Amino acid sequence: MTIELVTTDGIFALDGGEWEVTNNIWLVGDDAEVVVFDAAHDHRPILDGIAGRRVKAIVLTHGHNDHINAAVPLRDAVDAPILLHPADRMLWDAVWPDHRPDGDIAPGGVVSIAGHGLAVLHTPGHSPGCCCFHDVDSGVVFSGDTLFCGGPGATGRSYSDEPTIVRSIISQLLALPPQTIVHTGHGDSTTIGAEHDAVLARAAELGLAPS
């Protein structure tokens, strides 16, 4: 299984604010087919990365505009289904009111590609429908905006909650082997082990009881 990175630049907009961001789009597969994790800002660089391969699915880690605003043009170009957790449908509708995702991401499900199965981990907090995708065989997890190099994803805006995201990381991600590579939605990759202590320290600051 190959993992390739495409980056695009654009605006994250929510609650009346706008921020310039660089997004990571992950192409996972082989020489024949790929799954695209997130579709940010401009579908054309993503198409260049796909390089004519069949796209099995466009999987959205969550519904914030900067992760979905190229999804419909990309779908039109590659004829692949868009998948999103239904709890983030209100975020999708704010960007694409005249279009629908093609299917739901189901917690406990599997995204299959190139002989690998990536387990769906529901990790609410940054948004209600945030999901991560873990490939046991490769020792990688695609974390979207749930966990970054440097700690949990941002909260404090609509539909987000810091105790919830910290609990999600502890229960779903810190349970993974510490050497697991974390491919994030923005910025550098990291490992579960590198983020472990800081996440637990933040949990203690928030007064979250250990599970």
C-alpha positions as CSV (number, residue, x, y, z in Angstrom):
1,M,0.0,0.0,0.0
2,T,1.3,3.4,-1.0
3,I,0.6,6.7,0.9
4,E,1.0,9.9,-1.1
5,L,0.5,13.5,0.1
6,V,-1.1,16.4,-1.8
7,T,-1.3,19.8,-0.2
8,T,-3.6,22.7,-1.2
9,D,-4.0,26.2,0.2
10,G,-7.2,28.1,1.0
11,I,-9.6,29.5,3.6
12,F,-11.1,27.8,6.6
13,A,-14.3,29.6,7.4
14,L,-16.6,29.1,10.4
15,D,-18.6,31.3,12.8
16,G,-17.9,34.4,10.7
17,G,-14.1,34.0,10.9
18,E,-11.7,33.1,8.1
19,W,-8.2,31.6,8.4
20,E,-5.6,30.8,5.7
21,V,-4.7,27.2,5.9
22,T,-2.7,24.5,4.1
23,N,-4.5,21.2,4.0
24,N,-3.1,17.7,3.7
25,I,-4.9,15.3,1.2
26,W,-3.8,11.7,1.5
27,L,-4.0,9.3,-1.4
28,V,-3.9,5.7,-0.2
29,G,-3.7,2.7,-2.6
30,D,-1.5,1.2,-5.2
31,D,-0.7,1.7,-8.9
32,A,-4.2,0.9,-10.0
33,E,-6.6,2.5,-7.5
34,V,-6.7,4.9,-4.5
35,V,-8.9,6.2,-1.8
36,V,-8.7,10.0,-1.3
37,F,-8.9,11.2,2.3
38,D,-10.3,14.8,2.2
39,A,-10.8,17.1,-0.7
40,A,-9.6,20.5,0.1
41,H,-9.8,23.8,-1.8
42,D,-8.9,22.8,-5.4
43,H,-9.5,19.5,-7.0
44,R,-7.0,19.9,-9.8
45,P,-3.8,19.2,-7.7
46,I,-5.6,16.1,-6.3
47,L,-6.3,14.9,-9.8
48,D,-2.7,15.4,-10.7
49,G,-1.8,13.2,-7.7
50,I,-4.3,10.5,-8.7
51,A,-2.7,10.4,-12.1
52,G,-5.4,8.4,-13.9
53,R,-5.9,5.8,-11.2
54,R,-9.4,4.6,-10.3
55,V,-10.7,6.3,-7.2
56,K,-12.7,4.0,-5.0
57,A,-14.0,6.7,-2.7
58,I,-13.5,10.2,-1.5
59,V,-13.5,9.8,2.3
60,L,-14.0,13.0,4.3
61,T,-12.6,13.0,7.8
62,H,-15.1,15.6,8.8
63,G,-17.3,18.3,7.4
64,H,-15.5,21.6,7.8
65,N,-15.4,23.6,4.6
66,D,-11.6,23.3,4.1
67,H,-11.9,19.5,4.0
68,I,-14.9,19.3,1.7
69,N,-14.9,22.3,-0.6
70,A,-13.3,20.4,-3.5
71,A,-15.3,17.2,-3.0
72,V,-18.0,17.8,-5.6
73,P,-15.7,18.9,-8.4
74,L,-13.5,15.9,-7.6
75,R,-16.4,13.5,-7.6
76,D,-17.5,14.9,-11.0
77,A,-14.0,14.4,-12.4
78,V,-13.4,10.9,-11.1
79,D,-16.9,9.4,-10.6
80,A,-16.3,8.2,-7.1
81,P,-18.6,8.3,-4.1
82,I,-18.2,10.9,-1.4
83,L,-18.4,9.4,2.2
84,L,-19.1,11.5,5.3
85,H,-20.2,10.7,8.9
86,P,-23.9,11.8,9.1
87,A,-23.3,13.8,12.3
88,D,-21.4,16.4,10.1
89,R,-24.2,16.8,7.5
90,M,-25.0,20.3,8.7
91,L,-21.4,21.4,8.0
92,W,-21.7,19.8,4.5
93,D,-25.0,21.5,3.8
94,A,-23.4,24.9,4.6
95,V,-21.0,24.4,1.7
96,W,-22.9,22.2,-0.7
97,P,-26.6,22.8,-0.1
98,D,-27.6,21.5,-3.6
99,H,-25.5,18.3,-3.4
100,R,-25.4,15.3,-1.1
101,P,-22.7,12.9,0.0
102,D,-23.1,9.4,-1.6
103,G,-22.8,7.4,1.6
104,D,-22.3,7.4,5.3
105,I,-19.1,6.6,7.2
106,A,-20.0,4.1,9.8
107,P,-18.0,3.8,13.0
108,G,-16.6,0.3,13.3
109,G,-16.6,0.0,9.5
110,V,-13.7,-0.6,7.2
111,V,-12.4,1.3,4.2
112,S,-10.8,-1.3,1.9
113,I,-8.0,-0.4,-0.5
114,A,-5.1,-2.3,-2.0
115,G,-5.6,-5.3,0.1
116,H,-5.7,-3.3,3.3
117,G,-8.6,-2.5,5.6
118,L,-8.6,0.8,7.4
119,A,-10.8,0.7,10.5
120,V,-13.1,3.6,11.0
121,L,-12.7,5.3,14.5
122,H,-15.3,7.8,15.4
123,T,-13.5,10.6,17.2
124,P,-15.9,13.5,17.9
125,G,-14.8,16.8,19.4
126,H,-13.4,18.9,16.6
127,S,-16.7,18.3,15.0
128,P,-19.5,15.8,15.9
129,G,-18.7,13.5,12.9
130,C,-14.9,13.5,13.0
131,C,-13.4,10.1,12.1
132,C,-9.9,8.6,11.9
133,F,-8.8,5.7,9.8
134,H,-6.4,3.1,11.2
135,D,-4.5,0.5,9.1
136,V,-3.1,-2.1,11.5
137,D,-0.9,-3.7,8.9
138,S,0.9,-0.5,7.9
139,G,0.9,1.0,11.4
140,V,-0.6,4.3,10.3
141,V,-3.7,6.3,11.2
142,F,-5.2,9.2,9.3
143,S,-6.3,11.6,11.9
144,G,-7.9,14.5,10.0
145,D,-8.1,17.4,12.5
146,T,-8.5,15.2,15.6
147,L,-4.8,14.8,16.5
148,F,-1.9,16.9,15.2
149,C,1.8,17.1,15.7
150,G,1.5,19.1,18.9
151,G,-1.7,17.8,20.4
152,P,-5.5,17.8,19.9
153,G,-7.3,19.6,17.1
154,A,-8.9,23.0,17.7
155,T,-12.1,23.5,19.6
156,G,-14.0,26.5,20.8
157,R,-16.1,27.1,17.7
158,S,-19.5,25.8,16.7
159,Y,-20.1,22.0,17.1
160,S,-16.8,21.5,18.9
161,D,-15.9,20.6,22.5
162,E,-12.5,20.2,24.1
163,P,-13.3,17.6,26.7
164,T,-15.0,15.5,24.0
165,I,-12.0,15.6,21.6
166,V,-9.6,14.7,24.5
167,R,-11.7,11.8,25.5
168,S,-11.9,10.7,21.9
169,I,-8.1,10.8,21.5
170,I,-7.6,8.9,24.7
171,S,-10.1,6.2,24.0
172,Q,-9.6,5.7,20.3
173,L,-6.1,6.9,19.4
174,L,-3.9,6.5,22.5
175,A,-5.0,2.9,22.6
176,L,-3.1,2.3,19.4
177,P,0.6,1.2,19.5
178,P,2.9,4.1,20.3
179,Q,4.9,3.7,17.1
180,T,1.7,4.2,15.0
181,I,2.4,7.0,12.5
182,V,-0.3,9.7,12.6
183,H,-0.9,11.4,9.2
184,T,-2.7,14.6,10.0
185,G,-5.1,17.0,8.2
186,H,-2.7,19.9,8.5
187,G,1.1,20.1,9.2
188,D,3.6,17.4,9.9
189,S,3.0,13.8,10.7
190,T,3.7,12.5,14.2
191,T,3.3,9.3,16.2
192,I,0.9,8.2,18.9
193,G,3.8,7.9,21.3
194,A,5.0,11.4,20.7
195,E,1.6,12.9,21.5
196,H,0.7,10.6,24.4
197,D,2.0,12.5,27.4
198,A,0.8,15.9,26.3
199,V,-2.8,14.6,25.7
200,L,-2.9,13.0,29.1
201,A,-1.6,16.2,30.7
202,R,-4.3,18.2,29.0
203,A,-6.9,15.7,30.2
204,A,-5.7,16.2,33.8
205,E,-5.8,20.0,33.4
206,L,-9.5,19.6,32.2
207,G,-10.2,17.4,35.2
208,L,-11.1,14.4,33.1
209,A,-11.1,11.2,35.1
210,P,-8.9,8.5,33.6
211,S,-10.9,5.7,32.0
